[in-house]
């Protein structure tokens, strides 16, 4: 099964706590076939949150919500079960200064593409999209208005997608992992510090922020919630 792990950091703890280098953790995941890929994100101040209301694109500087533990990176994992993914996440250095939110991917949310995938553009800036529906607006979406399939096919044809995932929100499909004073703390389900949960991610390669915003604004989530657009750390 596939999982997305959102790496969340508490800036106060990060400022006062020395943590181990992440390379051994990455190396373990590579050797065991648990880690597919991942990247740190640029500072939250570089984020742009995109909403579309009544046809108007609304932009807000910064992340979609102020939280104590900010999203600072992501990893895509593959594991036989959630317990294996949790065990691996628990050894990430950030467990001591934040939280690792492990979420199972909803594999068949968008149907597989018929035919060969067009090539992804070679040049550009890579962005992570965090999809955050508003519960009240989500209830107004229909299968037609909320279906992301046309958008997915569009970014594939444009060569701007590096992949994406819809995340399950059931308690048995995820967990948030922390380590404090040597004690492992595991909370079942999605990250519980905010009312509006991250429902999915997309990785997009765009020429610049303006193009990334335009791509985000075309997604159904922008009309029933918000999409946080944040650049990945280059290299």
Residue, then its C-alpha position, 0 to 999 in steps of 0.5 A: x500500500x502507498x502512503x504520503x508522509x507529511x513532515x511537520x516541524x514545531x519551530x520552537x522545538x527546532x530552535x532548541x533541539x539538536x536532531x540527527x541527520x536525515x540521510x540514514x533514515x532516507x538510506x534505510x527507506x531506500x534499502x528496504x523499498x519503503x521510501x519512493x521519494x520526497x523533498x523538504x519544502x521552502x519556508x511557509x512564508x513562500x506559500x501562496x494559498x489559492x481559492x476560487x469563489x464566484x469565479x474570482x481567484x483569491x490569493x493569500x500569502x502564507x499557508x492555508x492555516x496557522x498551526x504549531x507544527x508546520x508542514x516542512x516536507x513530504x515523503x511518499x512511502x510504500x509499505x505492506x501495512x500501516x504499522x510498517x509505515x508508522x514504524x519507519x516514520x517513527x525513526x525520522x529525526x523530525x519525530x523529536x521536534x514535530x510530527x510525522x503525519x502518515x496517510x494511506x493513499x486512495x489508490x483508485x480515486x482517479x482512474x488509470x490513464x489509457x495509453x502512454x503518459x506524455x513526458x514531463x517538461x524538463x525545466x521549471x520550478x517544482x511545487x507541492x499542492x496541499x488540497x484542503x476542502x472546507x467541510x461545508x463547501x465539500x458537502x455542496x460538491x457533486x460528482x460532476x463539479x468535484x471530479x478531479x479527473x479532467x484536471x488530472x488528464x489536463x496536467x498530464x497532457x501539459x507535462x506539468x505533473x509529477x504525480x499526486x495522491x488523494x488521502x484517506x481520512x479514516x482513523x485506521x488509514x493513518x496516524x500522526x507520530x511524535x517522539x518526546x523525551x524518548x517516548x513514542x506518541x502515536x495518534x490514530x487518524x489525520x493530524x488533529x490540530x486543525x479543523x480542515x484536513x489535508x485531503x490530497x497532494x499534487x506535485x507540479x512543475x511550472x514555469x513560475x509561481x503565476x503558472x502554478x497558481x493558474x494550475x491550482x485555480x483550475x482544480x475543483x478543490x480551489x472552489x470548495x476549499x483551498x490549495x496551498x502552493x509551496x515550492x520544493x527546496x531545489x536540488 
